[in-house]
Amino acid sequence: MKEITAQSNKICLRGESIPVRSSSDSQVAGEVVSLVQQRIDAVVGRSGDRAPHHVALLALLDLAEAYVLAKRDFESFRASALEKLKVIEERIG
């Protein structure tokens, strides 16, 4: 793994700075670190004085929910596109 070269190469959680390493390119890794930090900050803002592992778990759940919803949207889009493709193929063929 190479260390992230993006400027945001650490995640801050309850005053502790956690170094992050990634095998992704620096742009992707920087976006990931930024997204994770945003989710952690949002959890801290709405959850009050929770233990760091609770904050991390809640941020993980937020990210997992966003992933599941995006996956569902993609599958719906894919099914719709395949159906339209089928109609076009029937008209052509």
Secondary structure as UniProt FT lines:
FT   STRAND          2..3
FT   STRAND          10..13
FT   TURN            14..15
FT   STRAND          16..19
FT   STRAND          21..22
FT   HELIX           26..47
FT   HELIX           52..92
//
